[in-house]
Amino acid sequence: MTSASGGSAHPARGSSLVRAFVNSPLSGLAPWILMAVLSGPGRFEESVSAALGLALLVLFASWRLGNSIKLLEWFDVAFFAVLCGIGLFASPSMITWLELWAGEIVNLALVSFALGSVLIRRPFTLEYAKEQTPEEFWDSPIFIRTNYVITCAWVAAFGVSAIAGLIGDAVLGTSDNFWLGWIIPIGATVFAIAFTEFYPDYGPPRAMQQMGLDTDPPVSIARLFDWVPVFVLIVGIAGLVTDATTNVLGWILVVVGAVGIRLMHRFFPDAKKSGTGDDGASAPDVPARP
């Protein structure tokens, strides 16, 4: 397919996908996710270097698209650059220690960053929301409060992941525990992503209704949990495939997840997005001066 000017339409589509990714907090979290996936015994330097490379790529993409450089993007580059420097000069015993506690270090760093952004009154999701929201709404108390709430949800998700990893490493002595090392941290992250998509369609309309302003009704709170049955189903399958759960528990999770998906579709068919951005309130619903 070609465009009217004779060029291919696919590059424009690819560019829009890149822009959507860069405008989302997931772009700033991608290096951390990559490090978590690659980390393991004997792979500290490789995982940290890959994370730094991706952080620099995201930073370049953001600059190339004309976006402002986000606080999280600067933090990514600085954090992984420091870890790379440590990896170059650390002793073998220090590297072994870092490999053991890398997950907790990463999660505590993210908790500190996200909580710190709230304490200095610059919730990190606000910068991403501004990329998708007209400037006249940036000073709206509802718009700002929405991003405080969303950032706090990420603080909670990072905190849950850190606690789960700490229990796995410090109490159980294993970093690859099925529940503490994978399922709980992944579930916390998915919840934060779902909350980021859900709250702009729930919090601002609800606040405006309480103020007596005309607006669309808030979305059903069921939308916040529509990912849970699918997640339970996937956990059951993963537990059966890896033998991390008993056959009985694995099949119970599979059945509960499948039934939950069916019930969600039947009783909450409208639990879907209504067209707002990921991190801020929708422009038509949020006045600049409520």
C-alpha positions as CSV (number, residue, x, y, z in Angstrom):
1,M,0.0,0.0,0.0
2,T,1.3,3.5,-0.9
3,S,0.3,6.9,0.3
4,A,-1.0,9.7,-1.9
5,S,2.6,11.0,-2.3
6,G,3.8,7.7,-3.6
7,G,5.6,6.6,-0.5
8,S,4.9,3.6,1.6
9,A,2.2,3.9,4.3
10,H,4.0,1.4,6.5
11,P,6.8,3.7,7.8
12,A,4.1,6.2,9.0
13,R,2.4,3.4,10.8
14,G,5.7,2.3,12.3
15,S,6.4,5.9,13.3
16,S,3.0,6.2,15.1
17,L,3.7,2.9,17.0
18,V,7.1,4.2,18.1
19,R,5.6,7.5,19.2
20,A,2.9,5.7,21.1
21,F,5.5,3.6,22.9
22,V,7.8,6.6,23.7
23,N,4.8,8.6,25.0
24,S,4.0,5.8,27.5
25,P,5.7,5.2,30.8
26,L,6.4,1.7,29.6
27,S,9.2,3.1,27.5
28,G,10.9,4.4,30.6
29,L,10.3,1.1,32.3
30,A,11.4,-1.1,29.4
31,P,15.1,-1.1,30.4
32,W,14.2,-2.3,33.8
33,I,12.1,-5.1,32.4
34,L,14.8,-6.1,30.0
35,M,17.3,-6.3,32.8
36,A,14.9,-8.5,34.9
37,V,14.5,-10.8,31.9
38,L,18.2,-11.1,31.1
39,S,19.6,-11.2,34.7
40,G,20.9,-14.4,36.1
41,P,24.0,-16.1,37.4
42,G,27.0,-14.9,35.3
43,R,24.9,-12.4,33.3
44,F,25.1,-9.2,35.4
45,E,27.3,-7.2,33.0
46,E,25.3,-8.4,30.0
47,S,21.9,-7.6,31.5
48,V,23.0,-4.1,32.7
49,S,24.7,-3.3,29.4
50,A,21.6,-4.3,27.5
51,A,19.4,-2.1,29.8
52,L,21.7,0.9,29.4
53,G,21.6,0.4,25.6
54,L,17.8,0.4,25.6
55,A,17.7,3.4,27.9
56,L,19.9,5.4,25.5
57,L,17.8,4.2,22.6
58,V,14.6,5.4,24.3
59,L,16.2,8.7,25.2
60,F,17.3,9.2,21.5
61,A,13.9,8.3,20.2
62,S,12.2,10.7,22.6
63,W,14.6,13.5,21.5
64,R,14.2,12.5,17.8
65,L,10.4,12.8,18.0
66,G,10.7,16.2,19.5
67,N,9.4,15.2,23.0
68,S,10.7,16.6,26.2
69,I,13.2,14.3,27.9
70,K,11.5,12.8,30.8
71,L,12.8,12.5,34.4
72,L,12.5,8.7,34.2
73,E,14.5,8.6,31.0
74,W,17.4,10.6,32.6
75,F,17.1,8.3,35.7
76,D,17.3,5.2,33.5
77,V,20.5,6.3,31.8
78,A,22.2,7.5,35.0
79,F,21.2,4.3,37.0
80,F,22.3,1.8,34.4
81,A,25.5,3.8,33.6
82,V,26.5,3.6,37.3
83,L,25.8,-0.2,37.4
84,C,27.8,-0.6,34.2
85,G,30.7,1.3,35.8
86,I,30.5,-0.9,38.9
87,G,30.4,-4.0,36.8
88,L,33.7,-3.0,35.0
89,F,35.7,-2.5,38.2
90,A,33.9,-4.8,40.8
91,S,35.6,-7.9,42.2
92,P,34.1,-11.3,41.3
93,S,32.6,-11.6,44.8
94,M,31.0,-8.2,44.4
95,I,29.5,-9.2,41.0
96,T,28.1,-12.4,42.7
97,W,26.5,-10.3,45.4
98,L,25.0,-7.9,42.7
99,E,23.6,-10.9,40.8
100,L,21.9,-12.2,43.9
101,W,20.4,-8.8,44.9
102,A,20.0,-7.2,41.5
103,G,16.2,-7.6,41.6
104,E,15.8,-5.9,45.0
105,I,18.3,-3.1,44.0
106,V,16.2,-2.4,40.9
107,N,12.9,-2.5,42.6
108,L,14.0,-0.3,45.5
109,A,15.5,2.1,43.0
110,L,12.2,2.3,41.2
111,V,10.3,2.8,44.5
112,S,12.6,5.5,45.5
113,F,12.3,7.2,42.1
114,A,8.5,7.0,41.9
115,L,8.0,8.1,45.5
116,G,10.6,10.8,45.2
117,S,8.8,12.2,42.1
118,V,5.6,12.5,44.2
119,L,7.5,14.1,47.2
120,I,9.0,16.8,45.0
121,R,5.6,17.3,43.4
122,R,6.6,16.1,39.9
123,P,4.8,12.7,39.6
124,F,6.7,11.0,36.8
125,T,3.5,10.0,34.9
126,L,2.6,13.7,34.5
127,E,5.4,14.3,31.9
128,Y,4.0,11.5,29.8
129,A,0.4,12.7,30.2
130,K,1.4,16.1,28.9
131,E,2.6,14.6,25.6
132,Q,-1.0,13.5,25.0
133,T,-3.0,16.3,26.5
134,P,-3.5,19.9,25.2
135,E,-1.5,22.4,27.2
136,E,-4.6,24.3,28.4
137,F,-5.4,21.4,30.7
138,W,-2.0,21.0,32.3
139,D,-2.8,23.2,35.2
140,S,-6.2,21.6,35.9
141,P,-6.3,20.3,39.5
142,I,-8.1,17.2,38.2
143,F,-5.5,16.5,35.6
144,I,-2.7,16.9,38.2
145,R,-4.4,14.8,40.8
146,T,-5.1,12.0,38.3
147,N,-1.3,11.7,37.7
148,Y,-0.6,11.8,41.5
149,V,-2.9,8.8,41.9
150,I,-1.5,6.9,39.0
151,T,2.1,7.5,40.1
152,C,1.2,6.2,43.6
153,A,-0.2,3.1,42.0
154,W,3.2,2.5,40.4
155,V,4.9,3.2,43.8
156,A,2.7,0.4,45.3
157,A,3.5,-2.0,42.4
158,F,7.2,-1.4,42.7
159,G,6.9,-1.8,46.5
160,V,5.1,-5.2,46.2
161,S,7.7,-6.4,43.7
162,A,10.5,-5.4,46.1
163,I,9.0,-7.1,49.1
164,A,8.3,-10.3,47.1
165,G,11.8,-10.4,45.8
166,L,13.3,-9.7,49.3
167,I,11.3,-12.6,50.8
168,G,12.4,-14.9,48.0
169,D,16.1,-14.0,48.3
170,A,16.5,-13.3,52.1
171,V,14.0,-15.8,53.5
172,L,13.7,-18.6,51.0
173,G,17.2,-18.2,49.6
174,T,16.1,-18.4,45.9
175,S,15.8,-15.6,43.3
176,D,13.8,-17.7,40.8
177,N,10.9,-18.7,43.0
178,F,7.8,-19.1,40.8
179,W,5.5,-17.0,42.9
180,L,7.8,-14.5,44.5
181,G,10.3,-14.1,41.7
182,W,7.8,-14.0,38.8
183,I,4.1,-14.2,39.4
184,I,3.7,-11.6,42.1
185,P,6.1,-9.0,40.5
186,I,4.5,-9.5,37.0
187,G,1.0,-9.3,38.5
188,A,1.9,-6.1,40.3
189,T,3.2,-4.6,37.1
190,V,0.2,-5.6,35.1
191,F,-2.1,-4.1,37.7
192,A,-0.2,-0.8,37.5
193,I,-0.5,-0.8,33.7
194,A,-4.2,-1.6,34.0
195,F,-4.7,1.1,36.6
196,T,-2.8,3.6,34.3
197,E,-5.3,2.9,31.6
198,F,-8.4,2.7,33.8
199,Y,-8.1,5.7,36.2
200,P,-8.2,8.6,33.7
201,D,-11.7,7.3,32.6
202,Y,-12.8,6.8,36.2
203,G,-11.3,9.4,38.5
204,P,-11.8,12.6,36.6
205,P,-15.4,12.0,35.6
206,R,-16.2,11.0,39.2
207,A,-14.6,14.1,40.5
208,M,-16.5,16.3,38.0
209,Q,-19.8,14.6,39.0
210,Q,-19.1,15.4,42.6
211,M,-18.5,19.0,41.6
212,G,-21.9,19.1,39.8
213,L,-20.4,19.4,36.4
214,D,-21.8,17.7,33.3
215,T,-19.6,14.8,32.1
216,D,-19.8,11.3,30.8
217,P,-20.3,8.7,33.6
218,P,-17.1,7.0,34.9
219,V,-16.3,3.6,33.4
220,S,-17.2,0.5,35.3
221,I,-14.6,-0.4,38.0
222,A,-14.8,-3.9,36.4
223,R,-12.5,-2.6,33.7
224,L,-9.7,-2.4,36.3
225,F,-9.8,-6.1,36.8
226,D,-10.7,-7.4,33.3
227,W,-7.1,-8.7,33.0
228,V,-7.3,-10.9,36.1
229,P,-9.0,-14.0,34.6
230,V,-6.5,-14.0,31.7
231,F,-3.6,-13.7,34.1
232,V,-4.9,-16.5,36.3
233,L,-5.3,-18.7,33.2
234,I,-1.7,-18.0,32.1
235,V,-0.4,-18.6,35.6
236,G,-2.1,-22.0,35.6
237,I,-0.6,-23.0,32.2
238,A,2.9,-21.7,33.2
239,G,2.7,-23.7,36.5
240,L,1.8,-26.9,34.7
241,V,4.4,-26.4,31.9
242,T,7.2,-25.7,34.4
243,D,6.1,-28.0,37.1
244,A,6.1,-25.1,39.5
245,T,2.7,-26.0,40.8
246,T,1.0,-29.3,41.4
247,N,-1.2,-30.7,38.7
248,V,-4.3,-30.1,40.8
249,L,-3.5,-26.4,41.5
250,G,-2.5,-25.8,37.9
251,W,-5.7,-27.2,36.5
252,I,-7.8,-25.3,39.1
253,L,-6.1,-22.0,38.0
254,V,-6.7,-22.9,34.3
255,V,-10.4,-23.6,35.0
256,V,-10.9,-20.6,37.2
257,G,-9.3,-18.3,34.6
258,A,-11.3,-19.7,31.7
259,V,-14.6,-19.4,33.7
260,G,-13.6,-15.9,34.8
261,I,-13.0,-14.8,31.2
262,R,-16.4,-16.1,30.2
263,L,-18.1,-14.4,33.1
264,M,-16.3,-11.1,32.5
265,H,-17.5,-11.1,28.8
266,R,-21.0,-12.0,29.9
267,F,-21.6,-9.6,32.7
268,F,-19.2,-6.8,31.8
269,P,-19.2,-6.6,28.0
270,D,-18.6,-2.8,28.1
271,A,-15.5,-3.0,30.3
272,K,-13.2,-1.4,27.7
273,K,-11.3,1.7,26.9
274,S,-13.3,4.9,26.0
275,G,-10.5,6.7,24.1
276,T,-8.4,8.7,26.6
277,G,-4.7,8.8,26.9
278,D,-2.8,6.4,29.1
279,D,-1.7,8.7,31.8
280,G,-3.8,11.8,31.9
281,A,-7.5,12.7,31.6
282,S,-9.1,13.1,28.3
283,A,-9.1,16.5,26.9
284,P,-12.9,16.9,26.3
285,D,-13.7,15.9,29.9
286,V,-11.2,17.9,32.0
287,P,-11.5,21.7,32.0
288,A,-8.4,23.8,32.5
289,R,-10.0,25.6,35.5
290,P,-12.6,23.3,37.1
